[in-house]
């Protein structure tokens, strides 16, 4: 039978090995080149829109316009194909949204796959119900400039 020595020395060796492993990992991460800032040759970076308040998702309409959700303002905004904001902006302000936490607010949206024949927009957001938080998926019917 092999003796591992006193229990304290086993913990010390294990603890120091853990510290060395974490240090090696941290140094490896710091020394790694930042590949995320270099775009491949067939990619380009272009500003599409500015002035958005905590955008969380976007969906393209068939004509090239973009619907964008804003997490904390509760707005659904409509951007034209050239990136400018529509004159009917915001197209919707979602009511009763709980925006009190980091992962709360208007989180996502989806356009019906049969758009514009079925002009539905589905919005996913957090909602305060009494003392509890809930998530809701609500279907809205688009009209006006959206159709």
Secondary structure, DSSP 8 states (H G I E B T S, - for coil): ------HHHHHHHHHHHHHHHHHHHHHHHHHS--GGGS--TT----------SSEEEEEE-TTS-EEEEETTT-EEEEE-TTS-B-TT-SSEE-TTB--SSTT-SEEEEEE-TTTTTS-EEEEEEEEEETTEEEEEEEEEE--GGG-
